[in-house]
C-alpha cells in the first residue's frame, strides 16, 4: 500500500536515505523565466510543505538562473534547525557562464565548481543528493562517476543521483561504482506520467534492477493532466507552458483526461490527484516531484496521497495510456509465451512455438 501522508517516509533506492513520497520541486521559484512564484510566495509554499511533514526539496543550479537555489537557501539553508531536517537535492550540468565551455556538462572541472556555487547559494555546507542533470556524451562516464565519488568523500555531497540519462549509461555508471567501490547512484530522475510511459521500456526496469529509486518529474505533464484542459474548452483555455503542453493535448491526451475526470468523480478526487496517485502505485516510483506555483496547486497535489484507486481504476488508466514501446519490448510481449512451449507462465496459457517439435519423436 502506498504512503498516505508526507511523513510516511520511504527509502530512496538502495540506500538509508528516507524521503517524503512527494518531493517539492522548485523550478517555479523565481520569476526569471517569465512564469513562476515570487520569493515571498515560494517561502510560503516551502513552509506549507514542511509543515505538512514534507522533507524532500529538489532544485538545480540552472533553475531561474540560480535564483531558485538562493530562495531555498535564504529561507531554510541559513537556519541549521530547518536545514538539517530536510533532504535538499540539487543538480549540476547547466551552464550559467555564457562562453565558458567548462562551465557546463558532466566533467570534473564543472562538477566541482558548480558544487561550490550551489553550496554558496543554498547557504549550506553539504548537499544531501547531488544529481547529474543529464548525460554528457562528451565526458567519459568514469570521469563523472569518480568525480561524484570524490565529492561524497569530501563531505560536500551525501548521495548521488542521475537525471535524464539513458538506461545503458546508468547501468555502466552503476557497474563502475560497484567495481571500484565508488558511491553508487541511488536515484533516477526522469519524466514519467500517464502521457509519458515509454520509460517503462528500459529506464524503469533498469532502475529496479540497479537499486535506483525513481523520482518522476512532470508527473502532470506540465499541467496537461491537471484537468484544466478538456475537450470542452479545447483551443479556448490559456496554456501557460505553451507548445510543450499544447502538443500533448491530442486525442489520446483528451481520452486520458476524460478517464481521470471519471475516476475522480468516483473517488472524490481531482483529475490531478488521480494522475499522481496512479503514478505513485507504479513499481519503482519512490517520490514524485510536484511543481506547485501557487498554494492552491500545492494543496491539491498533496491531496493525491491516500486517493483510493482500485485495481480496476489502475487497469483502466493503464489501458487508456498504454505506450508504444520500442523493439524488442512489443516483440517479446507477443512471442515470449509461445516460446515457452505451451506451458503456463505467470498465469497465462501459451501456444507452442510454431517451429518447435510437436512431440519427443520429432526432436533431434
RAFEN-V380604 format. One line per field, one symbol per residue. ss: DSSP state (H for helix, E for strand, C for the rest). psi: psi as a letter, one per 20 degrees, with the letter a starting at -180 (. if undefined). burial: b if it has 24 or more other ideal C-beta (glycine too) atoms within 12 Angstrom, else e. A space follows every 50 residues. Layout:
ss = ???
psi = ???
burial = ???
This chain:
ss = CCCCCCCCCEECCCCCCEECCEEEECCCECCCCCCCECHHHHHHHHHHHH HCCCCEEECCCCHHHHHHHHHHHHHHHCCHHHHCCCEEEEEECCCCCCCC CCCCCCCHHHHHHHHHHHHHHHCCCCEEEEEECCCCCCCCHHHHHHHHHH HHHHCCEEEEEEECCCHHHHHHHHHHHHHHCCCCEEEEECECECCECHHH CCHHHHHHHHCCEECCECCCHHHCCCCCCCCCCCCCCCCCCCHHHHCCCC HHHHHHHHHHHHHHHHHCCCHHHHHHHHHHCCCCECCEEECCCCHHHHHH HHCCCCCCCCHHHHHHHHHHCCCCCCCCHHHHHHHHHHHCCCCEECCEEC CCCCCCCCCHHHCC
psi = pqqjqhjmqqpobmrjpprqippoqkhjoqjhjiqbqrhghghhgggggg hijqjoppaqhiplkihgghggghhhhiohhggiiqopprqqgqojnpio ijjrajrggggghhgggghghilrjqpgoopohrpoiipphhgghhghhh hghiiiqgrpqqqlpqhhhghgghggghhikrproiqpoqpprhinjiii gggghggghjkpppnpqlijljihjiihorhhkpihqoohjbhhghiima ggghhggghggghhhhikrrgghggghgghipphpgoqopnphrhggggg ghihpjpnprhhgghghggijproqrqjghghhhigghiikkropkjpqq qqphjqqhrhhiq.
burial = ebbeebeebbebbbbebbbbbbbbbbbbbbeeeebbbebebbbbbbebbb ebbbbbbbbbbbbbbbbbbbbbbbbbbeeeebbeebbbbbbbbbbbeeee eeebbbbbebbbbbbebbbebbbbebbbbbbbbbbbeebebebbbbbbbe bbeeebbbbbbbbbbebebbbbbbebbeeeebbbbbbbbbbbbbbbbebb bbbbebbbebbbbbbbbbbbbbbbbbbbbbeeeeeeeebbbeeebeebbe ebbbbbbbbbbebbeebebbbbbbbbbbbbbbebbbbbbbbbbbeebbeb bbbbbebebeeebbebbeebbebeeeeeeeeeeeeeeeeeeeeeeeeeee eeeeeeeeeeeeee
